[in-house]
Amino acid sequence: MSATGQIPISGSVAIPEAELSWRFSRSSGPGGQHVNTSATAAELSFDVANSPSLPDPLRDRALQRLAHRLVNGVLTIRAEEYRSQLRNRDAARERLAALLRDAIAPPPRRRRPTKPSKGMIERRLENKKRRSTLKEGRRRDW
């Protein structure tokens, strides 16, 4: 997170902390008495569908790419890998930034189909012939 209270996503896009909502609960897993008494698991929710920080084309792209993770347009990330609530909050922020960065990235350029060169075709056929004679030699009776 930057000093301005925003999570940088890409060059021109940043999510302000005010658009995030947090919930905390007890983490699962080992930890003894500590895990039973402290709410260290962090659950971060971000409303992708209604966020004013995302420009319309990027929001549409994110909604389409994250559709399987959204519930009513809200993206939820749970972080509980650390024993500290602060570290889990940072981990959730980083995961949100990475997810959104991938979701709003422009689609990759289409591959232009090309034909194999004549030399490549000849090498492939020559290799097939060589392999065929090698295997044929293994079949013959001595």
N, C-alpha and C positions, 0 to 999 in steps of 0.2 A: 504494500500500500504506500502511496506517496504521501508527502507531508500535507498536501492540500485536502486530504480526506476523500480522495477518489482512488478507484482501482483502475489503473491504465489497462486498456484492452488492446488497442492498436494505436497507430499514429494520432488519429483525430478523435477516437472514441474512448471515453472514460466513464465509469459508473460511480456516481456519488454514493457515499456511505448512507445517506438518507434514504436511498431506494432499497436498501437491504433490510431484511427483518431476521432477527436471530431468535433461536430457542436453545435452551441448554437442558441437558438431562444427564443421568448417570451413564457412564460408559459400561460396555460389557467387557468381559475378559478378566484376566488376572489383575491383581493390584491390592488384594487384601482389604483391610479396613478402609483404606483411602478411597477405593473405588465405590464402596458402599455409602460414603458420606458426601462425596463431592460431585457436583454437576459439571463434569469436564467435557462431555460430548457436545459439540457445537453443530447446530443445524441451521444452515443459511438458506433463506428463500429470496428469490429475485423474480419479480413479475416482468417477464420478457415481453408479454403481449401489450402491457400498458406503460412501458418505460419511456419517458420523454427523452432520455439520453441516447437512445438508439435511433438513428435516422431510419425512415420508413423502409428503404430497400434492404438495409442490413437487418432490421427487425423481421421482415418477411423471410429473409434467408435463414435467420436464426430459428424462427418458429418452424420452418419447414425441416431444417436439419435436426433440431432437438425435439421434434414432435413426440418421439417415443419416451422422452424423459420429462415432459411437461404434464402438469395436472392443472387444467383450467388456465393455461398460459403461464404458470408459475414453475420455475426451475428450483428444485430443492437439492441441496448438497449437505451430506452428513459427514463430519470428520470426527473420528474418535481414536485415532491411532496414537495420540500422545496423552500423557497423564496430566498435562497442563491445559486449562481452558484457553489460555492465550495462544499457545502453539496450535491448538486445534482450530481456533478462529483464523489464524494466519494460513493454515493449510486449506481451509474451506475457501478463503478469498483467492488463493493461488489456483485452486481447482476451478473456481468460477471463471477466473480470467482465462485460463487455458481452454475451457469448454467454449466460452464465448468467442475467443480468438479463432478457434477452429471453425465454429459455426458461421461466423460472418466473413470468413476468408473467401475471396473470389474463387469461382470454380476453376479447376485446372484447364489449361489449353487443350483443345481436342487434338488427338494424334492424327497426323496426315498419313493415310495409308500409302505405303510404298511397295514397289515390286522388288524381289530379290535380284541382285545383279547376275549377269550370265556366269561370271566366274564363280559366284557363290553356289549357283545351281549345279555347275559342273563339279565343284569340289564335293558337294553333298552326294551326287550320284556316284562319283568315284569312291567315296568313302563307303557307300552302300555296297558297291561291287566288291570292294576289298573285304568287307565284313562277310559278305555272302560266300566268297571263295574260302575264307578262313573257316566258316562254319561247315561248308560243304566238305572241306578236307577232314573234318572230324567225323563225318558220317561214313565215309568209305570203309569197305572191308580191306584189311591189310593182306 
